[in-house]
């Protein structure tokens, strides 16, 4: 029912910035909490950031706090992740996800619908 398509991943230099977008279709975004996750090769998927349905409550992983910003545009059914001061350790496949069941948690199993991911590579 719900489809998510990520875009914006790219190869960037350390210290650079990037904006990831997630277009949601099949349902109204305002009915869902949203989350961004990432996964490096050989490692488990980890939560990066999330935002509640009303955008009141948000959370960030310690590793990205102060550098990443999550936002949502419910009118356009689009989720964004603005990434600044990128580091090589930020490299990975980034996924967006939605959940009807939770407000905002950095736990992959709490989310119902997932995109296919977009590759972010931070390297000189």
C-alpha positions in Angstrom: 0.0 0.0 0.0 2.7 2.4 1.0 5.7 3.0 -1.2 8.8 5.0 -0.4 11.5 6.0 -2.8 14.8 7.6 -1.6 16.9 9.8 -3.7 19.8 12.2 -3.3 22.6 9.8 -2.4 26.0 10.6 -3.9 29.7 10.6 -3.5 30.8 13.6 -1.4 34.0 14.9 0.1 34.5 14.8 3.9 33.0 17.9 5.4 30.5 18.2 2.6 26.7 18.3 2.7 23.9 16.3 1.2 20.2 16.3 1.2 18.3 13.0 1.0 14.7 12.9 0.0 12.0 10.2 0.5 8.9 10.4 -1.6 5.9 8.6 0.0 2.9 7.4 -2.0 -0.1 5.2 -1.4 -1.0 6.9 1.8 -0.9 10.3 3.5 2.4 10.9 5.2 0.7 12.7 8.2 -0.6 9.3 9.4 2.9 8.0 10.0 6.0 8.6 12.1 9.1 8.7 9.9 12.6 7.5 10.3 16.0 7.4 8.6 18.3 4.5 8.9 21.6 3.5 7.5 23.6 0.3 6.9 27.2 -0.1 6.2 28.5 -3.3 4.5 28.7 -6.1 7.1 27.0 -4.1 9.8 23.6 -4.0 11.2 21.1 -1.4 10.2 21.1 1.5 12.6 18.7 4.3 13.4 19.8 7.8 12.3 16.9 10.0 13.1 13.1 9.9 13.5 10.2 12.3 13.7 6.8 11.9 15.2 3.5 12.2 13.2 3.0 15.8 14.2 6.7 16.6 14.1 6.7 17.5 17.8 9.1 14.8 18.9 12.3 14.0 17.2 15.5 12.0 17.9 19.0 11.6 16.5 21.7 9.0 17.0 24.6 10.4 19.0 26.9 10.0 16.1 24.9 12.5 13.9 23.5 14.9 16.5 24.3 18.5 15.5 25.1 17.5 11.9 21.9 16.0 10.6 18.4 17.4 10.5 15.2 15.5 9.8 12.1 17.2 8.4 8.8 16.4 6.8 6.6 18.1 4.3 3.3 16.4 4.7 1.7 18.5 2.0 4.2 17.0 -0.5 4.4 13.6 1.2 8.1 14.0 1.4 10.7 13.3 4.1 14.1 14.9 4.1 17.4 14.3 5.8 19.9 17.2 5.6 23.4 16.0 6.3 26.2 18.4 7.1 29.9 18.0 8.0 29.9 14.5 6.6 32.5 12.1 7.7 33.7 8.8 6.1 32.0 6.9 8.8 28.7 8.2 7.5 29.1 6.1 4.5 26.3 3.5 3.9 23.0 2.9 2.3 20.4 5.2 3.7 16.8 4.1 4.1 13.6 5.9 5.0 10.8 4.2 6.7 7.3 4.9 8.2 5.4 3.5 11.1 1.8 3.8 12.3 2.6 2.2 15.6 5.2 4.4 17.1 5.8 8.1 17.6 9.6 8.2 17.2 12.0 5.4 17.9 15.4 4.5 16.4 14.6 0.9 16.2 14.2 -0.7 12.7 11.7 -3.3 13.8 9.2 -0.6 14.8 8.8 0.4 11.2 6.4 -1.1 8.7 7.3 0.3 5.2 10.8 0.8 3.8 12.3 2.2 0.7 15.1 0.5 -1.3 17.8 2.8 -0.1 20.2 5.3 -1.5 24.0 5.1 -1.4 25.9 7.8 0.4 29.7 7.6 0.1 31.9 10.1 2.0 35.5 9.9 0.7 38.3 12.0 -0.5 
